[in-house]
């Protein structure tokens, strides 16, 4: 996806969330409720915005993470 197109999408999403929040506040929704909704929506947007590429795998014969140490009883 071209970089300019992505920036336009970000701007549209930002403005949509901003306008929605303003409308909800003007309609009398408690700001605390909006904070909860904003966190949830930002998580959804971050997942949607992800690069969507394949996950990288470690080379054959290598494990990701550290080794487990065996403790003798």
N, C-alpha and C positions, 0 to 999 in steps of 0.2 A: 504494500500500500504506500503510495507517495506520502512524503512527510507533510506536505501542505494540506492534503486531504485529512490527515490525522489531526492536524491542528484545528481545522474547521470543525471536525467532530468534537474535539475537546471543548471548543468555544460554545458550540450548540448545547452540549450536555451541561456545561457550567451555567449558561444562561437559563436553561430549562429548570435546573434545580434551584437557582436563585429566585426565579419568578414563582415557582411552586411554593417555596418556603415563604416568600412574602405574602402570597395569597392565603396560605394556611394561617399565618400569624394574623392577618387582617380579619380572617373569619373566626378568630378566637381560639385557635388550637394552642395548647400550652407549649411554651418554648422547650420544656423538658422532653415532651413527646417528640418534638422536631429533632432534638439532638439524637435521640435513639434512632429515629428514622434515617437521619443523615448518615449515621455510622453504618447502618445496614446498606443503604443505597451506595455509599462509597465503596464498600466491599464488593458489591455486585459489579459496579463500574470498573473496579480494578481487575476483577476476574475477566470481564469482557474485553478490557483493553490489553490484556496480556499478549505476548508475542505469538502464542499459538503454535510455536514450533515444536518439533519432536523433543522429547526429554533426552538429555545426554546420558549415555551409559558409560560406566568405567570400562577401561580396556579389559579384554579377557584375562582371567587370572588375577585380577585385582578386585578387591572389595572396597566399597565406599565405607567410610567411617573407620573407627579404630578397632584394634584387636581386643578380644575379651581375655582377661587374665583369669586363669583357673586358680582358685584358692583351695589348698588342701585342707581337709577337715582334721 
